[in-house]
Amino acid sequence: MSALLGGIRAEGAVLTNAVLEAPWSIRFADRAPLTMITVLRGGGTLLLPGGVERRITAGDTAIVRGPEPFRLADHADTVGIPHEEYEVACFAPDVKCDAALDDGRWGTDQAGETALIVGAYRTSGRRHERLLRAIPPVLVVSDDVEVCAWMESVAVDAARRPAGAQALMDRLLDWGLVCTLRDWFDGQDAAAPGWYRGPADPVVGPALEAMHGQPAAGWTVASLASAAGVSRALFARRFTEVMGQSPLAYLTECRMDDATELLADRSLTVAQVAKAVGYADAFGFSAAFKRHRGIRPSDFRAAAYIGA
């Protein structure tokens, strides 16, 4: 999980203490891969593409998978009538975002108070894709009131704009993302992906640590079993049960994930990338990469360069 989150960072976290006159809605326009909303007070209904709706109230933290824009409304059934609409866009300068972080208030004092902390997350590389595939369009985790009070106290201090305020808020959102995802995956029990459950398994965990520590090493099932301190047969069976694939299939997947990151560095040749991920020559690596990704490394690099 640490590796998958390595390329995901909050940027432009916003504290909004929105005093809104119903009916209202807030549009989230960043098209971010992930957006996190923590409700400190009040609440609303998340309206996602495809007609997905999810009510969130005080103490809830919602993680919404992008990149489509979405809205938070006071009530889903009021969106069709005239209402006040606000917008949050953390990735670009925005008047309302700035106002929200400065004094933390929108609207009038005629309705109940809705206080939110909002963070949009940028990504680099492609490691995060496995994480996004493992979560639903929106997930919600409830926190204790004490946790929300602590987060609000930090956010209110940051809203005073001391030195490093935005960095503090962004790191708070990074921490919040990790904690929320861990809580959600913990609640999935056996349905959680193998890459989440595996590190805690007494047999699988040591092998995963060995593979991730030295992905280019010449690992075999026997050597991985030795790292785990069990027999080859027991290791192979347990690894497949927990991870949903064989040890060598998982190793290949990890190497291909590393390769996609390295191919983005145009200073490295395909042969150098091949060696870095455990292949003796570019030919063998190219064949494995094409089987796994459906495209040759050179073509993958060219496509990534054009799309950048």
C-alpha positions in Angstrom: 0.0 0.0 0.0 2.9 2.4 0.8 4.2 1.8 -2.7 0.8 2.4 -4.4 0.4 5.6 -2.4 3.9 6.8 -3.2 2.8 8.8 -6.2 -0.4 10.2 -4.7 -0.2 13.6 -3.0 -2.8 16.2 -1.8 -2.5 19.6 -3.3 -4.5 22.7 -2.5 -6.4 21.4 0.6 -9.3 23.7 1.4 -11.1 24.4 4.7 -14.6 25.5 4.0 -16.9 26.5 6.9 -20.0 26.9 4.6 -23.0 28.6 6.1 -25.5 27.9 3.3 -29.1 28.7 2.6 -30.9 25.6 1.3 -31.2 24.5 -1.4 -27.5 24.5 -2.2 -24.9 22.4 -4.0 -21.1 22.4 -4.2 -19.4 21.3 -7.4 -16.0 19.6 -7.3 -14.3 20.5 -10.6 -10.7 19.3 -10.3 -11.2 15.9 -12.2 -8.8 14.6 -9.7 -8.0 10.8 -9.5 -9.1 11.0 -5.8 -10.9 13.6 -3.8 -11.4 13.4 0.0 -14.1 15.2 1.9 -14.3 15.2 5.7 -17.6 16.5 7.2 -16.9 18.3 10.4 -20.4 19.6 10.9 -23.6 19.4 8.9 -23.6 17.2 5.8 -25.2 16.6 2.4 -25.7 14.1 -0.4 -22.9 13.2 -2.8 -24.1 13.1 -6.4 -21.8 11.1 -8.6 -21.9 10.3 -12.4 -24.2 7.4 -13.2 -26.8 8.4 -10.7 -24.8 7.2 -7.6 -25.9 9.0 -4.4 -24.4 8.8 -0.9 -25.4 10.7 2.2 -22.6 11.9 4.4 -22.9 13.6 7.8 -20.7 14.9 10.6 -17.8 12.6 11.3 -17.9 11.0 7.8 -14.9 11.0 5.5 -15.7 10.2 1.8 -13.1 9.3 -0.8 -14.5 9.9 -4.4 -12.7 8.2 -7.3 -12.3 10.5 -10.3 -11.9 11.9 -12.8 -15.5 12.9 -13.4 -16.7 16.1 -11.6 -19.3 15.5 -8.9 -21.4 17.5 -6.5 -22.4 17.7 -2.8 -26.0 18.9 -2.3 -28.0 19.7 0.9 -30.6 17.1 -0.4 -30.6 15.1 -3.6 -34.3 16.0 -4.3 -33.6 19.7 -4.4 -31.0 19.8 -7.2 -33.7 20.1 -9.9 -35.0 23.4 -8.4 -33.3 26.8 -8.4 -30.5 26.7 -5.9 -27.2 28.4 -4.9 -24.2 26.6 -6.5 -20.6 26.9 -5.3 -17.5 25.4 -6.7 -14.3 24.0 -5.2 -11.2 23.6 -7.4 -8.0 22.9 -5.5 -5.7 22.5 -8.5 -6.1 26.0 -9.9 -6.5 29.5 -8.4 -10.1 30.1 -7.6 -11.8 33.0 -5.8 -14.1 30.9 -3.7 -11.3 28.5 -2.8 -9.2 31.4 -1.6 -12.1 32.9 0.3 -12.8 29.6 1.9 -9.3 29.2 3.2 -9.1 32.9 4.3 -12.2 33.3 6.4 -13.9 29.9 5.9 -17.4 31.2 5.2 -19.8 31.2 2.3 -23.4 32.2 2.0 -25.7 33.6 4.7 -26.4 32.9 8.3 -30.0 31.8 7.6 -29.4 28.0 7.4 -27.5 25.3 9.3 -23.7 25.2 9.2 -21.9 22.7 7.0 -18.1 22.6 7.7 -15.9 20.6 5.4 -12.2 19.8 4.8 -11.6 19.1 1.1 -8.5 17.7 -0.5 -7.9 16.8 -4.2 -5.0 14.4 -5.0 -2.6 14.5 -7.9 -0.8 11.4 -9.1 2.5 10.7 -10.7 3.4 7.6 -12.6 1.0 4.7 -12.8 1.5 2.8 -9.5 -1.7 4.2 -8.1 -3.8 2.4 -10.8 -3.9 -0.8 -8.8 -5.3 1.1 -5.8 -8.0 2.8 -7.8 -9.1 -0.5 -9.2 -9.6 -1.9 -5.7 -12.0 0.8 -4.5 -15.6 1.7 -5.4 -16.6 5.1 -7.0 -17.2 6.4 -3.4 -16.3 5.0 0.0 -17.2 6.4 3.3 -15.6 5.9 6.7 -16.9 7.4 10.0 -14.5 8.9 12.6 -14.9 9.7 16.2 -16.0 13.2 17.1 -12.6 13.7 18.9 -10.8 13.0 15.6 -12.9 15.5 13.7 -12.4 18.1 16.5 -8.6 17.6 16.3 -8.6 17.9 12.5 -10.7 21.1 12.7 -8.3 22.7 15.2 -5.4 22.0 12.9 -7.3 23.4 9.9 -8.5 26.5 11.7 -4.9 27.2 12.7 -3.8 26.8 9.1 -6.6 29.1 7.9 -4.8 31.9 9.8 -2.1 31.6 7.1 1.0 31.1 9.3 4.2 30.1 7.5 3.8 26.7 5.9 0.0 26.7 6.2 -0.8 25.2 2.9 1.9 22.5 3.3 0.5 21.7 6.7 -3.1 21.3 5.3 -1.8 19.1 2.4 0.1 16.8 4.7 -2.9 16.6 6.9 -4.9 15.4 3.9 -2.2 12.9 3.0 -2.4 11.5 6.5 -6.2 11.4 6.3 -6.1 9.5 3.0 -3.9 6.8 4.4 -6.0 6.4 7.6 -9.3 6.4 5.7 -8.1 3.8 3.2 -6.7 1.6 5.9 -9.9 1.7 7.9 -12.0 0.9 4.8 -9.8 -2.0 3.7 -9.7 -3.3 7.2 -13.5 -3.4 7.1 -13.4 -5.5 3.9 -11.8 -8.5 5.7 -11.2 -11.3 3.2 -12.6 -9.1 0.4 -9.6 -6.8 0.7 -7.1 -7.2 -2.1 -4.1 -9.5 -1.5 -1.6 -6.7 -1.8 -3.3 -5.2 1.3 -3.6 -8.3 3.4 -0.4 -10.0 2.3 2.2 -7.9 4.3 0.5 -8.9 7.6 0.5 -12.6 6.8 3.4 -14.5 8.6 4.2 -16.6 5.5 3.5 -14.1 2.7 4.8 -11.0 4.4 8.5 -11.8 4.5 8.4 -12.9 0.8 6.7 -9.7 -0.2 9.3 -7.7 1.7 12.1 -9.6 0.0 10.5 -9.1 -3.5 9.8 -5.4 -3.0 13.2 -4.8 -1.5 15.1 -6.5 -4.4 12.7 -6.8 -7.4 15.6 -7.4 -9.8 17.0 -10.4 -7.9 16.7 -13.8 -9.4 13.9 -15.0 -7.2 12.5 -18.5 -7.4 9.7 -20.1 -5.5 12.3 -22.0 -3.5 14.3 -18.8 -2.6 11.1 -17.0 -1.6 10.0 -19.9 0.5 13.4 -19.8 2.2 12.9 -16.0 2.9 9.6 -16.9 4.4 11.1 -19.7 6.5 8.7 -22.4 5.2 8.7 -25.3 2.8 8.3 -24.6 -0.9 4.9 -26.3 -1.1 3.5 -24.6 1.9 4.7 -21.2 0.7 3.3 -21.6 -2.9 -0.1 -22.7 -1.5 -0.3 -19.9 1.1 0.9 -17.2 -1.3 -1.7 -18.1 -3.9 -4.5 -18.3 -1.3 -3.7 -14.8 0.1 -2.6 -13.0 -3.0 -4.8 -14.6 -5.6 -1.9 -15.4 -7.9 1.3 -17.4 -7.9 4.5 -15.9 -6.4 6.2 -15.6 -9.8 3.1 -14.1 -11.4 3.0 -11.5 -8.7 6.8 -10.9 -9.1 6.3 -10.3 -12.8 3.5 -7.9 -12.2 5.7 -5.9 -9.7 8.5 -5.8 -12.2 6.2 -4.5 -15.0 4.9 -1.8 -12.6 8.4 -0.8 -11.9 9.2 -0.8 -15.6 6.3 1.5 -16.5 7.8 4.0 -14.0 11.3 3.7 -15.3 10.3 4.0 -18.9 9.0 7.5 -18.2 12.7 8.4 -17.6 13.9 8.9 -21.2 17.5 9.1 -20.1 17.3 5.3 -19.5 17.5 2.9 -22.5 15.2 -0.1 -22.7 18.1 -2.3 -22.0 18.9 -0.4 -18.8 15.2 -0.6 -17.7 15.3 -4.4 -18.4 18.3 -4.9 -16.2 16.9 -2.7 -13.4 13.8 -5.0 -13.2 15.6 -8.3 -13.4 15.9 -9.2 -17.0 19.2 -10.2 -18.6 18.5 -8.5 -21.9 16.2 -6.1 -23.6 14.7 -8.9 -25.9 13.4 -11.0 -23.0 12.1 -7.9 -21.2 10.3 -6.6 -24.2 8.6 -10.0 -24.8 7.5 -10.1 -21.1 6.4 -6.5 -21.2 4.3 -7.0 -24.3 2.6 -10.1 -22.8 1.8 -8.2 -19.7 0.9 -4.8 -21.1 -0.1 -5.7 -24.7 2.5 -3.2 -26.1 6.2 -3.1 -26.6 8.3 -1.0 -24.1 9.4 1.4 -26.9 5.8 1.9 -28.1 4.6 2.4 -24.5 7.3 5.0 -23.9 6.4 6.8 -27.2 2.7 6.9 -26.3 3.4 8.2 -22.8 5.7 10.9 -24.2 3.0 12.0 -26.7 0.3 12.1 -24.0 2.5 14.0 -21.5 
